[in-house]
Amino acid sequence: MEYVYGALLLHKLGQTVNEESLKKVISATGAEVDEAKIKTLLAALKDVDIEAELSNASAVASAAPAAGASGGAEGGEAKAEEKEEEEKPAESAAGLASLFG
């Protein structure tokens, strides 16, 4: 997880997320740098718009309480939609988790 956090930190600070900068962030924490994990993460992030993904994650997180508050006849439909939306992030998380064994 520290590699993902490092990439997010670099992105938040407006720095380029590349091998050199990620190595610096990880080594600054005192952890041993695993070059294979860095290369795998960078390959996975190659065509990813981090800002768009973060915006999408916040939209899903803020929509969850609103869906729960709707109630009424739409309650069943909202629950079905919510379950469908929850599966997508879980699949993404499973994919990222497999990168780090």
ZATORRO-667773 format. One record per atom (N, C-alpha, C): residue in one letter; z, y, x. Coordinates in steps of 0.05 Angstrom, whole numbers, plus 5000, padded with zeros to 4 digits. Example, Ala and Ser with C-alpha at 12.3 -4.5 7.8 and 13.67 -1.06 7.14 Angstrom:
2
@zamar A pz 5156 py 4886 px 5264
@zamar A pz 5156 py 4910 px 5246
@zamar A pz 5156 py 4934 px 5264
@zamar S pz 5142 py 4955 px 5257
@zamar S pz 5143 py 4979 px 5273
@zamar S pz 5157 py 5001 px 5258
***
This chain:
101
@zamar M pz 5000 py 4976 px 5016
@zamar M pz 5000 py 5000 px 5000
@zamar M pz 5000 py 5025 px 5017
@zamar E pz 5012 py 5024 px 5041
@zamar E pz 5013 py 5048 px 5057
@zamar E pz 4985 py 5058 px 5065
@zamar Y pz 4966 py 5041 px 5066
@zamar Y pz 4939 py 5049 px 5073
@zamar Y pz 4927 py 5065 px 5049
@zamar V pz 4932 py 5056 px 5025
@zamar V pz 4922 py 5070 px 5001
@zamar V pz 4936 py 5097 px 4999
@zamar Y pz 4963 py 5097 px 5004
@zamar Y pz 4978 py 5122 px 5003
@zamar Y pz 4967 py 5141 px 5024
@zamar G pz 4962 py 5131 px 5048
@zamar G pz 4951 py 5148 px 5069
@zamar G pz 4925 py 5160 px 5061
@zamar A pz 4907 py 5145 px 5049
@zamar A pz 4881 py 5155 px 5040
@zamar A pz 4885 py 5177 px 5018
@zamar L pz 4904 py 5172 px 5000
@zamar L pz 4909 py 5192 px 4979
@zamar L pz 4921 py 5217 px 4991
@zamar L pz 4938 py 5214 px 5011
@zamar L pz 4950 py 5238 px 5024
@zamar L pz 4929 py 5254 px 5038
@zamar L pz 4911 py 5241 px 5052
@zamar L pz 4889 py 5255 px 5066
@zamar L pz 4872 py 5270 px 5046
@zamar H pz 4865 py 5256 px 5024
@zamar H pz 4849 py 5268 px 5003
@zamar H pz 4863 py 5293 px 4991
@zamar K pz 4889 py 5290 px 4985
@zamar K pz 4904 py 5312 px 4973
@zamar K pz 4905 py 5337 px 4992
@zamar L pz 4905 py 5332 px 5018
@zamar L pz 4906 py 5354 px 5037
@zamar L pz 4879 py 5364 px 5045
@zamar G pz 4858 py 5353 px 5032
@zamar G pz 4831 py 5363 px 5037
@zamar G pz 4819 py 5353 px 5063
@zamar Q pz 4831 py 5332 px 5075
@zamar Q pz 4821 py 5321 px 5100
@zamar Q pz 4801 py 5298 px 5094
@zamar T pz 4784 py 5293 px 5113
@zamar T pz 4765 py 5271 px 5110
@zamar T pz 4780 py 5244 px 5113
@zamar V pz 4775 py 5226 px 5094
@zamar V pz 4786 py 5200 px 5095
@zamar V pz 4768 py 5182 px 5112
@zamar N pz 4775 py 5180 px 5137
@zamar N pz 4759 py 5163 px 5155
@zamar N pz 4778 py 5147 px 5172
@zamar E pz 4766 py 5130 px 5189
@zamar E pz 4782 py 5111 px 5205
@zamar E pz 4802 py 5125 px 5223
@zamar E pz 4792 py 5146 px 5237
@zamar E pz 4809 py 5160 px 5256
@zamar E pz 4833 py 5174 px 5242
@zamar S pz 4827 py 5188 px 5220
@zamar S pz 4849 py 5203 px 5207
@zamar S pz 4869 py 5184 px 5194
@zamar L pz 4859 py 5161 px 5183
@zamar L pz 4877 py 5142 px 5170
@zamar L pz 4894 py 5129 px 5191
@zamar K pz 4883 py 5123 px 5214
@zamar K pz 4899 py 5112 px 5236
@zamar K pz 4922 py 5131 px 5244
@zamar K pz 4916 py 5157 px 5245
@zamar K pz 4936 py 5176 px 5253
@zamar K pz 4959 py 5177 px 5232
@zamar V pz 4951 py 5176 px 5207
@zamar V pz 4972 py 5177 px 5186
@zamar V pz 4989 py 5153 px 5187
@zamar I pz 4977 py 5129 px 5189
@zamar I pz 4993 py 5104 px 5190
@zamar I pz 5011 py 5103 px 5215
@zamar S pz 5000 py 5110 px 5238
@zamar S pz 5016 py 5110 px 5262
@zamar S pz 5038 py 5131 px 5262
@zamar A pz 5034 py 5153 px 5248
@zamar A pz 5055 py 5173 px 5246
@zamar A pz 5079 py 5164 px 5230
@zamar T pz 5075 py 5143 px 5213
@zamar T pz 5098 py 5132 px 5198
@zamar T pz 5114 py 5113 px 5215
@zamar G pz 5104 py 5105 px 5238
@zamar G pz 5118 py 5086 px 5255
@zamar G pz 5109 py 5058 px 5249
@zamar A pz 5090 py 5054 px 5230
@zamar A pz 5081 py 5027 px 5224
@zamar A pz 5059 py 5019 px 5244
@zamar E pz 5055 py 4994 px 5248
@zamar E pz 5034 py 4984 px 5265
@zamar E pz 5007 py 4985 px 5250
@zamar V pz 4987 py 4996 px 5262
@zamar V pz 4961 py 4999 px 5250
@zamar V pz 4946 py 4973 px 5250
@zamar D pz 4937 py 4965 px 5226
@zamar D pz 4920 py 4941 px 5223
@zamar D pz 4892 py 4951 px 5218
@zamar E pz 4875 py 4949 px 5238
@zamar E pz 4848 py 4960 px 5237
@zamar E pz 4831 py 4946 px 5215
@zamar A pz 4836 py 4920 px 5210
@zamar A pz 4821 py 4905 px 5190
@zamar A pz 4827 py 4917 px 5162
@zamar K pz 4852 py 4924 px 5157
@zamar K pz 4859 py 4936 px 5131
@zamar K pz 4846 py 4963 px 5128
@zamar I pz 4846 py 4979 px 5149
@zamar I pz 4833 py 5005 px 5148
@zamar I pz 4804 py 5002 px 5142
@zamar K pz 4790 py 4984 px 5156
@zamar K pz 4761 py 4981 px 5152
@zamar K pz 4755 py 4970 px 5124
@zamar T pz 4772 py 4952 px 5114
@zamar T pz 4768 py 4942 px 5087
@zamar T pz 4772 py 4963 px 5066
@zamar L pz 4793 py 4979 px 5069
@zamar L pz 4798 py 5001 px 5050
@zamar L pz 4776 py 5021 px 5051
@zamar L pz 4767 py 5029 px 5074
@zamar L pz 4745 py 5049 px 5076
@zamar L pz 4719 py 5038 px 5064
@zamar A pz 4714 py 5012 px 5067
@zamar A pz 4691 py 5000 px 5055
@zamar A pz 4693 py 5000 px 5025
@zamar A pz 4717 py 4995 px 5015
@zamar A pz 4721 py 4995 px 4986
@zamar A pz 4719 py 5024 px 4974
@zamar L pz 4726 py 5044 px 4990
@zamar L pz 4725 py 5071 px 4980
@zamar L pz 4699 py 5085 px 4986
@zamar K pz 4680 py 5071 px 4998
@zamar K pz 4655 py 5084 px 5008
@zamar K pz 4641 py 5100 px 4986
@zamar D pz 4637 py 5090 px 4963
@zamar D pz 4622 py 5104 px 4942
@zamar D pz 4641 py 5113 px 4919
@zamar V pz 4666 py 5115 px 4925
@zamar V pz 4686 py 5123 px 4904
@zamar V pz 4692 py 5153 px 4906
@zamar D pz 4690 py 5166 px 4883
@zamar D pz 4698 py 5194 px 4881
@zamar D pz 4728 py 5194 px 4874
@zamar I pz 4744 py 5198 px 4894
@zamar I pz 4773 py 5196 px 4891
@zamar I pz 4783 py 5216 px 4870
@zamar E pz 4773 py 5240 px 4870
@zamar E pz 4782 py 5260 px 4851
@zamar E pz 4776 py 5251 px 4823
@zamar A pz 4753 py 5240 px 4818
@zamar A pz 4746 py 5230 px 4791
@zamar A pz 4764 py 5207 px 4783
@zamar E pz 4770 py 5190 px 4801
@zamar E pz 4787 py 5167 px 4795
@zamar E pz 4816 py 5176 px 4788
@zamar L pz 4825 py 5196 px 4803
@zamar L pz 4852 py 5207 px 4798
@zamar L pz 4853 py 5221 px 4771
@zamar S pz 4832 py 5235 px 4764
@zamar S pz 4830 py 5249 px 4738
@zamar S pz 4830 py 5228 px 4716
@zamar N pz 4814 py 5207 px 4720
@zamar N pz 4813 py 5185 px 4700
@zamar N pz 4840 py 5172 px 4696
@zamar A pz 4854 py 5168 px 4718
@zamar A pz 4881 py 5155 px 4716
@zamar A pz 4900 py 5173 px 4701
@zamar S pz 4899 py 5200 px 4706
@zamar S pz 4917 py 5217 px 4691
@zamar S pz 4910 py 5219 px 4662
@zamar A pz 4884 py 5217 px 4656
@zamar A pz 4876 py 5218 px 4628
@zamar A pz 4886 py 5194 px 4613
@zamar V pz 4884 py 5170 px 4626
@zamar V pz 4894 py 5146 px 4613
@zamar V pz 4924 py 5147 px 4610
@zamar A pz 4938 py 5157 px 4630
@zamar A pz 4967 py 5159 px 4628
@zamar A pz 4976 py 5178 px 4607
@zamar S pz 4963 py 5201 px 4604
@zamar S pz 4971 py 5220 px 4583
@zamar S pz 4962 py 5211 px 4556
@zamar A pz 4942 py 5194 px 4553
@zamar A pz 4932 py 5185 px 4527
@zamar A pz 4950 py 5163 px 4516
@zamar A pz 4964 py 5149 px 4532
@zamar A pz 4981 py 5127 px 4523
@zamar A pz 5003 py 5136 px 4504
@zamar P pz 5018 py 5158 px 4510
@zamar P pz 5039 py 5166 px 4491
@zamar P pz 5026 py 5177 px 4464
@zamar A pz 5003 py 5189 px 4466
@zamar A pz 4990 py 5199 px 4442
@zamar A pz 4981 py 5176 px 4424
@zamar A pz 4972 py 5155 px 4436
@zamar A pz 4963 py 5132 px 4420
@zamar A pz 4987 py 5119 px 4406
@zamar G pz 5010 py 5118 px 4419
@zamar G pz 5033 py 5106 px 4408
@zamar G pz 5045 py 5123 px 4385
@zamar A pz 5041 py 5148 px 4385
@zamar A pz 5052 py 5166 px 4365
@zamar A pz 5035 py 5168 px 4340
@zamar S pz 5010 py 5157 px 4340
@zamar S pz 4992 py 5159 px 4317
@zamar S pz 5002 py 5145 px 4293
@zamar G pz 5012 py 5120 px 4296
@zamar G pz 5023 py 5105 px 4273
@zamar G pz 5004 py 5101 px 4250
@zamar G pz 5015 py 5095 px 4226
@zamar G pz 4999 py 5093 px 4202
@zamar G pz 4978 py 5071 px 4203
@zamar A pz 4957 py 5074 px 4186
@zamar A pz 4936 py 5054 px 4184
@zamar A pz 4921 py 5050 px 4210
@zamar E pz 4920 py 5071 px 4226
@zamar E pz 4906 py 5070 px 4251
@zamar E pz 4922 py 5056 px 4273
@zamar G pz 4946 py 5049 px 4267
@zamar G pz 4964 py 5037 px 4288
@zamar G pz 4952 py 5012 px 4300
@zamar G pz 4941 py 4994 px 4283
@zamar G pz 4929 py 4970 px 4293
@zamar G pz 4905 py 4975 px 4310
@zamar E pz 4889 py 4994 px 4302
@zamar E pz 4865 py 5001 px 4318
@zamar E pz 4873 py 5014 px 4344
@zamar A pz 4893 py 5031 px 4344
@zamar A pz 4902 py 5044 px 4368
@zamar A pz 4913 py 5024 px 4388
@zamar K pz 4928 py 5004 px 4377
@zamar K pz 4939 py 4984 px 4395
@zamar K pz 4916 py 4967 px 4408
@zamar A pz 4896 py 4961 px 4392
@zamar A pz 4873 py 4946 px 4403
@zamar A pz 4859 py 4962 px 4425
@zamar E pz 4854 py 4988 px 4420
@zamar E pz 4841 py 5005 px 4440
@zamar E pz 4859 py 5007 px 4464
@zamar E pz 4885 py 5011 px 4461
@zamar E pz 4903 py 5014 px 4483
@zamar E pz 4903 py 4989 px 4500
@zamar K pz 4903 py 4965 px 4487
@zamar K pz 4902 py 4940 px 4502
@zamar K pz 4877 py 4938 px 4519
@zamar E pz 4854 py 4946 px 4506
@zamar E pz 4829 py 4945 px 4520
@zamar E pz 4829 py 4964 px 4544
@zamar E pz 4840 py 4988 px 4541
@zamar E pz 4841 py 5007 px 4563
@zamar E pz 4859 py 4998 px 4585
@zamar E pz 4881 py 4984 px 4578
@zamar E pz 4900 py 4974 px 4599
@zamar E pz 4887 py 4953 px 4616
@zamar E pz 4869 py 4937 px 4605
@zamar E pz 4857 py 4916 px 4621
@zamar E pz 4840 py 4926 px 4644
@zamar K pz 4826 py 4949 px 4640
@zamar K pz 4809 py 4960 px 4660
@zamar K pz 4825 py 4968 px 4685
@zamar P pz 4846 py 4984 px 4683
@zamar P pz 4862 py 4990 px 4707
@zamar P pz 4874 py 4966 px 4720
@zamar A pz 4882 py 4946 px 4704
@zamar A pz 4893 py 4922 px 4716
@zamar A pz 4873 py 4907 px 4733
@zamar E pz 4848 py 4906 px 4723
@zamar E pz 4827 py 4893 px 4738
@zamar E pz 4822 py 4908 px 4765
@zamar S pz 4822 py 4935 px 4764
@zamar S pz 4818 py 4951 px 4788
@zamar S pz 4841 py 4946 px 4807
@zamar A pz 4866 py 4946 px 4796
@zamar A pz 4889 py 4942 px 4813
@zamar A pz 4888 py 4914 px 4826
@zamar A pz 4879 py 4894 px 4811
@zamar A pz 4877 py 4867 px 4822
@zamar A pz 4857 py 4867 px 4845
@zamar G pz 4835 py 4881 px 4842
@zamar G pz 4815 py 4882 px 4862
@zamar G pz 4825 py 4895 px 4888
@zamar L pz 4840 py 4917 px 4885
@zamar L pz 4852 py 4930 px 4908
@zamar L pz 4873 py 4913 px 4921
@zamar A pz 4889 py 4900 px 4905
@zamar A pz 4911 py 4884 px 4915
@zamar A pz 4900 py 4861 px 4932
@zamar S pz 4877 py 4850 px 4924
@zamar S pz 4865 py 4828 px 4939
@zamar S pz 4856 py 4837 px 4967
@zamar L pz 4851 py 4863 px 4971
@zamar L pz 4843 py 4873 px 4997
@zamar L pz 4866 py 4870 px 5018
@zamar F pz 4890 py 4870 px 5008
@zamar F pz 4913 py 4871 px 5026
@zamar F pz 4929 py 4845 px 5027
@zamar G pz 4918 py 4825 px 5014
@zamar G pz 4930 py 4798 px 5015
@zamar G pz 4958 py 4798 px 5007
***
